[in-house]
């Protein structure tokens, strides 16, 4: 081993040999140190290798390293420096050096790949050599190396071992040109290489054909199939459809387990070819029927694949995934061409296979299948709608449309049994919608979900669309399946948290699809069963899951709630009960559902309903303190936002005194604010107590949520504490400035300073929200400009201008942007003062 000083000296000797021969054994020592975790000189050795790799002439030693090194890692280092030279210096190297590198690499590839024993022991090294050869091809072929393809094909017929490696090279070449070329080669170069590969493909194809027909070597056959799959995306169609290729794949290789998956990859590429001339339709029909006949010898469409997938080998799982890709790709490209009397049976069988594949417990496989089901459901729905929708020239009797209408009905009838199974799969596997907060974690415990999985949300949206289309096509079938699954939950045969969740998410997803009467009958049954299930089940965890699902389903059907006041009132009162349930997540779900219902059914709460003495909101604001008594601050804020949504309705049917109700609504936070202000009048230091600041932040957040929901009438509430808010802002500004003056810019990171800044930010957000929501009659722009703007200029603008950069709040810019955009000409006289307070000092911050 070399010492620390020895490594530095070794690096220098390797970089500058001073006329001596390159010392490969010395390189081996440095590489050994670099790759040994326990070597104390490892870091120094890595640094030495990086310096050596950057030396301009080290690539000229690559052949010596590859030939004489005893360390595999040293040989990889030699290939790496050679690769770097090919990619970055090839064009500036003299022609004889380029030819020398090319001949050396080709010779080395042939030397290693011609000897089966050597090729097996040096498999990784040979793969790296192949990549180096492809790097040369990207530089030299076809213009300086036109004989490459003929040479490769010719040498392949001399040895099966050599032929196997040549197939690897062809596969890499196709990938480099057609898959990875976009960021590495100019368009013209890629185009030239594609044209050359295309023109010489006949020789490559005949080589593949020769191997597939004559070779008995499994590894060669596998790599030939894999190489062929890379070519199938771009080769001329004649090589696919005017040869025996499809027949060979289907009848010779697909039945063999060893080659089945690679063969299926090839068939997937062929089956996914789309937008071809109609003359190819019979070929695809024959291919699909032939494939299903061969697949039927392996397993039938009735075979349950869930267990084999879960307990099978890795190869079994990969085959099922590839089957999903084949069926989905084929059906998306050729569905209509398969809807003929001759192939109708095969088409339905293929769809039943896809149903079985959709049932396996694998998210990625299901997402592949989902594409096909979404396409099919959408296509059938649109076809049916085209013939239901009368055009401007359609007669009263709809004469002349019968053929199309019959065709649409017969298509729906043909797919009927498949669609029933698809509905069952969609309902059983429905993804989690964004709104749901209670989930089962990996330990089987009920927890609150705080992250939003965008993949799952995207999947939910696609599944929801698919199920909506399927429900439009046969509402009774969807309803029957859902109610049957709900019965299985109630009687316990399929009871589980996951089964109940997916069922209720599915029920919620089809809101608005049924007619009003159907929806009423369906929803009453669902809610009644769920309430019965909640009574029947023991244990808080079980009740929490059921409760969250009741709330979710109810919140998804606003049309029903609007039409049935007593039911709506019962649901809302049940939500109020859940707001006292301290089980994790239940209160969040109750508040979120209440907000959703309040947003969608606001008028029902602010108008007098049948058999009621006063509008619901009047009772609500009176009983509010007891309703929110057990809620966390963020939940209370959601509650205020919900009530604000109700009060935002100012339609002609609304007869309640909105201003009076707003005053009652804000009684609790206003009382707490009044206490804090009275304490501050006695001793201003009380304002900077951390507990007080946090209480102020809570009050401001509640006001912000209310303002955003209720609109311009919030002016009545703001007037009650507007000057107090500005005084609080001023106190915190002065205290922060004094602390920074005493302790320097680092004081902005102190806990107390950060809490005070949070309060300032909340004040700025509240004022910006009020300006955004302001409008006549309660908050006329002229009145806001005159009464609101002058008092805020000095406390906010002056503070911003005087503060150091780290203490300035970007919310000030947001506030005055909103002021200018909303109030426009009404604040013209104040614009110079606003610009003076903001422009120059902000510009200095962003240009320094």
Secondary structure as UniProt FT lines:
FT   HELIX           4..15
FT   TURN            18..19
FT   HELIX           24..34
FT   TURN            37..38
FT   TURN            40..41
FT   HELIX           42..54
FT   TURN            56..57
FT   HELIX           58..61
FT   HELIX           62..68
FT   HELIX           72..89
FT   HELIX           90..92
FT   HELIX           95..114
FT   HELIX           116..121
FT   HELIX           123..140
FT   TURN            141..144
FT   TURN            146..147
FT   HELIX           148..156
FT   TURN            157..158
FT   HELIX           160..178
FT   TURN            182..184
FT   HELIX           187..199
FT   HELIX           201..214
FT   HELIX           218..231
FT   TURN            232..234
FT   HELIX           238..241
FT   HELIX           245..248
FT   HELIX           249..253
FT   TURN            254..255
FT   HELIX           257..271
FT   HELIX           278..280
FT   HELIX           281..296
FT   TURN            297..298
FT   TURN            301..302
FT   HELIX           305..311
FT   HELIX           314..338
FT   TURN            341..343
FT   HELIX           344..358
FT   HELIX           363..388
FT   TURN            392..393
FT   TURN            396..397
FT   TURN            399..400
FT   HELIX           402..428
FT   TURN            434..435
FT   STRAND          438..440
FT   TURN            442..443
FT   STRAND          446..448
FT   HELIX           454..473
FT   HELIX           475..490
FT   TURN            493..494
FT   HELIX           497..509
FT   TURN            510..513
FT   HELIX           516..536
FT   HELIX           540..555
FT   HELIX           558..563
FT   HELIX           565..578
FT   TURN            579..580
FT   TURN            584..585
FT   HELIX           586..600
FT   HELIX           602..606
FT   TURN            610..611
FT   HELIX           616..627
FT   TURN            628..630
FT   HELIX           633..647
FT   TURN            652..653
FT   HELIX           658..665
FT   HELIX           667..682
FT   HELIX           684..688
FT   HELIX           690..710
FT   HELIX           712..714
FT   HELIX           715..743
FT   HELIX           745..749
FT   HELIX           751..773
FT   TURN            776..779
FT   HELIX           781..784
FT   HELIX           785..789
FT   HELIX           790..792
FT   HELIX           793..798
FT   HELIX           799..802
FT   HELIX           805..807
FT   HELIX           811..823
FT   HELIX           824..827
FT   HELIX           828..847
//
